[in-house]
Each structure stands twice: as C-alpha cells, then as structure tokens.
Amino acid sequence: MTKKETVVSIFEDMGYKTEVDNDGDIMVRYQMKSIYTIIGNEDEKYLVMVLPQFANVEEEDLALAFAACNKATREIKLAKYYIECTLKSVSAACEFYYTDEESLKFNIEQSLRILSMTRSVFRNTKAELVE
C-alpha cells in the first residue's frame, strides 16, 4: 500500500470519511473542522496535518498574533502555530515522523486531538498576553 492509501485506511478504520483534493492532500472532518493531511514524499515516513486559516488577523493585532503563535508553539507539543504569508490568518500544523503503521495511527489520533483545540488555545493565549 502507498502512504496515501495507508493514511486513508487509518482514517476510515477510525470511522472518518476522507476526501482527496487536487493536490493529493487528504481532508477529514473532525469535530466540525476540516483537517488536511499532506502526504509529501511517498518514501519518507513523515506527515503534516494542518488546520488552515482557523483565525483571522487584523492589521492592528498582527504583533499580538505573532506573539500568541510563538507562545502556543512553545507550549503545545507537536503543534506549530503560524501566520499565513498573507498576514491575514492563522493556521496550525502537526508534523511528525513515524516508524510503522501503529505509530502512524497513534500520531494521527494525537494530531487530531491537538488540532481540535487550536482555536481555544490561540484565543486563550492571546487573552493571556493582553493581560
């Protein structure tokens, strides 16, 4: 099985319906969020799961958004918060290496849980920084 087929199979075994977009990324709906899995190099045991553009950034709040992304990335293991190159929205990603199908499934489950909390973590982190 290819890496993409393996990932799709794991999602389906977990009870999720998958969609593959034109870029070959796998989209799954988790807790009403569209989470994308970027397959990348077929030979590399590495995946990126992304929750794109989950928060908007206003120009006057850009410095606060950068600080919140930095703090959240430092505090939440496996997650990377970042501002998109347009400087208009925040996305989060979980990037990981895996050794076998069991570790792949474990990391997918962990990434789904982490990405499901990103909005709350980002909002709370911004609020802490303002105080």
C-alpha positions in Angstrom: 0.0 0.0 0.0 1.1 3.6 -0.7 1.5 6.1 2.1 -1.7 7.8 1.0 -3.6 4.6 0.9 -2.4 3.7 4.4 -3.4 7.1 5.8 -6.9 6.9 4.1 -7.3 3.3 5.5 -6.4 4.5 9.0 -8.9 7.4 8.9 -11.6 5.0 7.5 -10.8 2.5 10.3 -11.3 5.3 12.8 -14.7 6.0 11.2 -13.9 9.1 9.2 -14.8 9.8 5.6 -11.9 11.2 3.6 -11.7 13.4 0.5 -8.6 13.8 -1.6 -8.2 17.2 -3.2 -6.5 18.2 -6.4 -3.1 18.5 -4.7 -3.4 14.9 -3.3 -4.0 16.1 0.2 -6.4 14.1 2.4 -9.2 16.1 4.1 -11.1 14.7 7.0 -13.8 16.4 9.1 -13.1 16.2 12.8 -15.3 18.0 15.3 -16.6 20.2 12.6 -13.2 21.2 11.4 -11.6 20.4 8.0 -8.2 19.0 8.8 -5.8 18.3 5.9 -3.1 15.7 5.8 -0.2 16.5 3.4 1.4 13.3 2.2 4.6 14.8 0.8 7.3 12.4 -0.3 6.0 8.9 -0.7 9.2 7.3 0.5 9.6 9.4 3.7 7.9 8.3 6.9 6.8 11.9 7.7 3.4 13.6 7.6 1.9 17.0 8.1 -1.6 17.6 9.4 -3.0 21.1 9.1 -5.9 23.1 10.3 -5.8 26.0 7.9 -6.9 29.6 8.5 -8.7 29.0 11.8 -8.4 32.6 12.9 -8.4 36.0 11.1 -5.7 38.6 11.9 -6.4 42.3 11.8 -3.5 44.5 10.9 -3.6 46.3 14.2 -3.4 42.9 16.0 -0.6 41.4 13.9 2.1 41.8 16.6 -0.2 40.1 19.2 -1.0 37.3 16.8 2.7 36.7 16.2 3.4 36.6 19.9 0.4 34.3 20.5 1.6 31.9 17.7 5.1 31.9 19.2 3.9 31.2 22.8 1.4 28.5 21.7 4.0 26.7 19.6 6.4 26.7 22.5 3.8 25.3 24.9 1.8 22.8 22.9 3.9 19.8 22.0 3.7 18.7 18.4 1.8 21.8 17.2 3.1 24.7 15.2 1.1 27.8 15.0 1.9 30.3 12.2 0.5 33.3 10.4 -0.1 32.7 6.7 2.1 34.6 4.2 -0.8 37.0 3.5 -0.7 38.1 7.2 -4.5 37.8 7.3 -5.0 34.4 9.0 -3.5 31.9 11.5 -3.1 28.2 10.7 -1.7 25.3 12.8 0.1 22.1 11.9 1.3 18.9 13.5 4.3 17.5 11.8 5.7 14.1 12.8 7.8 11.1 11.8 6.5 7.6 12.3 8.1 4.2 12.3 5.3 1.8 11.4 1.5 1.8 10.9 0.9 1.6 14.7 2.9 4.7 15.4 1.3 6.4 12.3 -2.2 5.8 13.7 -1.1 7.0 17.2 0.3 10.2 15.8 -2.8 10.8 13.6 -5.0 10.4 16.7 -2.8 12.8 18.7 -2.7 15.3 15.9 -6.5 15.3 15.6 -6.9 16.0 19.3 -4.3 18.8 19.3 -5.7 20.4 16.1 -9.2 20.3 17.6 -8.1 22.6 20.4 -6.1 25.1 18.4 -8.7 27.8 18.2 -9.2 27.8 22.0 -5.5 27.6 22.7 -4.8 30.5 20.4 -7.7 32.6 21.8 -6.7 31.9 25.4 -3.0 32.6 24.6 -3.9 36.0 23.1 -6.0 36.9 26.1 -3.1 36.0 28.5 -0.8 38.2 26.5 -3.1 41.1 26.7 -3.5 40.9 30.5 
